[in-house]
Amino acid sequence: MPGPLRNLKPDSEWQEFVPPDRIGIHNLQEPHEEEERNVTTVAETSATHQKIIAHFDGQLWTTNSVRAERIRNAWRGPDKSFWAATIDALYTRDEGGEKWLKMKKFQPANISIWRSSPAAHSGWPLRMACFAMRARSGGIR
């Protein structure tokens, strides 16, 4: 796809990257585009309708779940770590890591403040990742 979004025209070339049936996901929600055509989103499993994280790296789709939590949003931070938010918790996992860690110093009210206006929503994942990184390093008390 060419240059900035402001240059899109009706005749611009589009490519679809639909998740294959074999990974069993549908209802993709809250996609967050990253560098190099990567996208992280929340999806539902076809079998159980559980909310999971789906990630597209430009070629392949992968999925993973955060225990049995009801994920509302998912994204990758600048350091390529994965983040997931529920109504009352924030989780993180390093790229390639297998275990999700629940952030202990997280206050759910911060999400509702940032998401209270459309202008705040556009930068929410980056601000949330920065908040969480500060919390992980002990910068938030």
Backbone torsions as a table, in degrees:
resi	resn	phi	psi	omega
1	MET	NA	135.6	-176.5
2	PRO	-73.6	153.7	170.8
3	GLY	10.7	-157.7	-175.3
4	PRO	-58.5	153.9	-179.3
5	LEU	-58.8	-28.0	-179.6
6	ARG	-65.8	-16.3	179.2
7	ASN	-91.5	0.7	179.9
8	LEU	-67.3	139.2	179.0
9	LYS	-132.5	163.3	179.9
10	PRO	-55.8	-28.8	-178.7
11	ASP	-95.3	8.3	176.9
12	SER	-63.1	146.0	179.6
13	GLU	-73.1	134.2	178.3
14	TRP	-121.4	146.0	173.6
15	GLN	-126.5	139.0	177.0
16	GLU	-104.8	138.4	178.5
17	PHE	-125.9	69.1	-177.4
18	VAL	-72.3	133.7	177.7
19	PRO	-60.0	136.0	-179.7
20	PRO	-67.5	149.0	-179.6
21	ASP	-56.0	-31.9	-174.6
22	ARG	-63.0	-22.8	178.7
23	ILE	-89.9	-7.2	169.5
24	GLY	62.6	49.0	176.4
25	ILE	-126.7	155.1	175.1
26	HIS	-155.2	-179.3	179.4
27	ASN	52.4	55.8	177.5
28	LEU	-66.3	134.8	-175.0
29	GLN	-135.4	150.6	174.3
30	GLU	50.8	55.0	179.9
31	PRO	-69.6	142.4	177.0
32	HIS	-125.0	113.6	180.0
33	GLU	-80.6	140.2	178.5
34	GLU	-119.7	-174.3	176.6
35	GLU	-64.3	158.7	173.1
36	GLU	57.7	37.5	174.5
37	ARG	65.3	19.2	175.1
38	ASN	-81.2	144.9	177.1
39	VAL	-137.8	133.6	174.0
40	THR	-118.8	135.4	-175.6
41	THR	-149.3	164.2	171.3
42	VAL	-91.6	140.0	178.6
43	ALA	-138.8	167.2	174.2
44	GLU	-109.3	143.6	174.7
45	THR	-76.0	143.4	-180.0
46	SER	-66.9	-35.0	-175.1
47	ALA	-77.6	-48.0	-172.7
48	THR	-113.0	-7.6	-177.1
49	HIS	62.4	21.0	175.5
50	GLN	-72.9	142.0	176.8
51	LYS	-79.2	129.1	178.6
52	ILE	-134.2	175.7	177.6
53	ILE	-101.3	130.9	175.0
54	ALA	-116.1	137.8	-179.3
55	HIS	-130.6	132.1	176.4
56	PHE	-114.2	121.9	-175.9
57	ASP	-96.4	15.9	-177.9
58	GLY	100.9	-18.5	178.7
59	GLN	-135.3	-43.2	-174.5
60	LEU	-123.3	147.1	172.6
61	TRP	-96.3	136.8	172.7
62	THR	-130.5	157.9	179.1
63	THR	-134.0	155.2	170.8
64	ASN	-159.2	156.4	-177.7
65	SER	-115.9	159.2	176.0
66	VAL	-109.1	86.8	-177.7
67	ARG	48.5	-136.9	178.7
68	ALA	-106.2	25.6	-176.5
69	GLU	-75.3	151.3	176.0
70	ARG	-90.9	93.0	-176.2
71	ILE	-70.5	135.0	176.9
72	ARG	-105.9	-29.1	-177.5
73	ASN	-153.9	148.6	178.6
74	ALA	-146.6	147.1	179.9
75	TRP	-162.1	172.7	173.3
76	ARG	-112.8	139.6	178.5
77	GLY	-81.4	174.2	-179.6
78	PRO	-59.8	-25.0	179.2
79	ASP	-91.0	13.0	178.6
80	LYS	72.9	7.9	175.1
81	SER	-75.1	151.9	178.2
82	PHE	-93.2	146.1	178.7
83	TRP	-130.9	146.2	176.4
84	ALA	-142.8	138.7	179.4
85	ALA	-121.2	137.5	171.2
86	THR	-110.8	-173.7	-179.3
87	ILE	-64.4	-27.5	-175.6
88	ASP	-135.2	15.1	-178.8
89	ALA	-151.6	158.1	177.0
90	LEU	-127.8	132.4	-178.1
91	TYR	-122.3	153.1	176.0
92	THR	-139.6	154.1	177.2
93	ARG	-151.2	130.3	177.4
94	ASP	-66.7	151.3	176.5
95	GLU	-57.8	128.3	-178.5
96	GLY	85.3	-10.4	179.3
97	GLY	-75.8	156.4	-178.3
98	GLU	-103.7	-21.8	-172.6
99	LYS	-109.0	132.3	174.4
100	TRP	-86.5	137.2	178.6
101	LEU	-111.2	131.0	177.3
102	LYS	-84.1	129.6	179.6
103	MET	-72.8	123.6	-175.2
104	LYS	-80.9	-29.3	-176.0
105	LYS	-99.2	25.8	-177.6
106	PHE	-87.0	137.1	176.2
107	GLN	-118.3	114.8	-176.0
108	PRO	-55.3	-26.7	-179.1
109	ALA	-58.6	-27.8	-179.4
110	ASN	-62.0	-35.0	178.7
111	ILE	-66.4	-47.3	-176.8
112	SER	-64.2	-32.6	177.6
113	ILE	-66.4	-48.5	-178.0
114	TRP	-67.5	-32.3	-176.0
115	ARG	-90.6	6.1	-174.2
116	SER	-74.0	-17.2	179.5
117	SER	-134.5	151.4	178.7
118	PRO	-58.2	-36.0	179.6
119	ALA	-65.1	-37.6	-179.6
120	ALA	-69.5	-32.6	-175.8
121	HIS	-62.9	-36.9	-173.5
122	SER	-60.8	-31.6	-180.0
123	GLY	-107.6	11.4	-173.8
124	TRP	-55.7	-49.5	-176.8
125	PRO	-60.1	-41.2	-179.2
126	LEU	-67.2	-45.4	178.6
127	ARG	-62.7	-40.0	-179.1
128	MET	-66.1	-41.1	178.8
129	ALA	-63.8	-41.3	178.5
130	CYS	-64.8	-42.8	176.8
131	PHE	-58.7	-47.1	-176.9
132	ALA	-66.9	-38.0	178.4
133	MET	-65.0	-37.8	176.4
134	ARG	-65.3	-39.7	179.5
135	ALA	-65.0	-40.9	-178.3
136	ARG	-64.3	-36.9	-177.4
137	SER	-84.8	-0.8	179.3
138	GLY	88.1	10.4	-177.7
139	GLY	-77.2	-11.9	178.4
140	ILE	-113.0	133.1	-178.8
141	ARG	-115.5	NA	NA
